[in-house]
Amino acid sequence: MEELLRILEKNARLPIEDIAAMLDKTPTEVAAMMDEAATQGYIRGYEALIDWEAAGVNLVEAVIELHVSPRKSRGFDEIASTIASFDEVDSVLLMSGSYDLQVVIKGRSFQEIALFVAKRLSPLDDVLSTATSFVLRAYKRGGKLYQSEEADERECTVL
């Protein structure tokens, strides 16, 4: 199962026949494995990794570090679930280190993200503080490079 999941993680668009050949199984067996992985919750979805900048779409992304006050009965789970329920939120991660939760959000403008933080995130009772950093450029995501090799047009003089 782990080998199948690694293959799908790298390229979920591979034809099932190719995956079957890689795993030395029949396409029917691989389809059953994929169904089982989805049923068990190992596969949470299939999505394309889009370079929005290259596509000419205005999209702003921010990483927000949160210090929160965990609840005695549920720890960080309750506040993390509340934050994850917001449509603007792309991901919520419990972290070790200098802050508790990392929240990644996407919006159409810096102002839209700032308003989300100020009006929806910061006022939550369990949120003690926030620190927002805006993503200026993506170089690599999901194991894929985002920047193509640019030709170096500088001239070199050898003496």
Buried (B, 14 or more C-beta within 10 A) or exposed (E): EEEBBEBBEEEBEBEBEBBBBEBEBEBEBBBEBBEEBEEEEBBEEEEEEEEEEEEEEEEBBBBBBBBBEBEEEEEBEBBBEBBEEEEBBEEBEEEEEEBBBBBBBBBEEEEBBBEBBEEBBBEBEBBEEBEBEEEEEBEEEEEEEBEEEEEEEEEEEEE
